Amino acid sequence: MFIHGCEKRMGRLVKQDVGISFEMLTEVLDDYKKEFWNPEVDKARKRFVVMCAGTFVILWAGALRGGEVFMLEA
């Protein structure tokens, strides 16, 4: 009954443990690049943006090696 209720609310198509695509990664990095080059953003925020962008790239590349490092649910 629980599974039936979940399927009724969420639908049948569930994509768990699917790695993010290269297109999705580049869109996120483009958003970070726009924020980084914005002159109104302070240095602390720019440092945070660089750390997040680096983490995205490292985890995405780690997932390419066969590990399940960076998935959509995360």
DABELGI-V328424 format. One record per backbone hydrogen bond with DSSP energy under -0.5 kcal/mol. CO is the residue of the C=O (numbers start at 0). NH is the residue of the N-H. Records with the same first field share a line. If there is no record, write none. Layout:
# DABELGI-V328424
CO: NH  NH
This chain:
# DABELGI-V328424
0: 4
1: 5
2: 6
3: 7
4: 8
5: 9
6: 10
11: 13
13: 15
16: 18
17: 71
20: 24
21: 25
22: 26
23: 27
24: 28
25: 29
26: 30
27: 31
28: 32
29: 33
30: 34
31: 35
32: 36
34: 37
37: 40
41: 45
42: 46
43: 47
44: 48
45: 49
46: 50
47: 51
48: 52
49: 53
50: 54
51: 55
52: 56
53: 57
54: 58
55: 59
56: 60
57: 61
58: 62
59: 63
60: 64
61: 64  66
62: 65
66: 68
68: 70
69: 19
70: 73
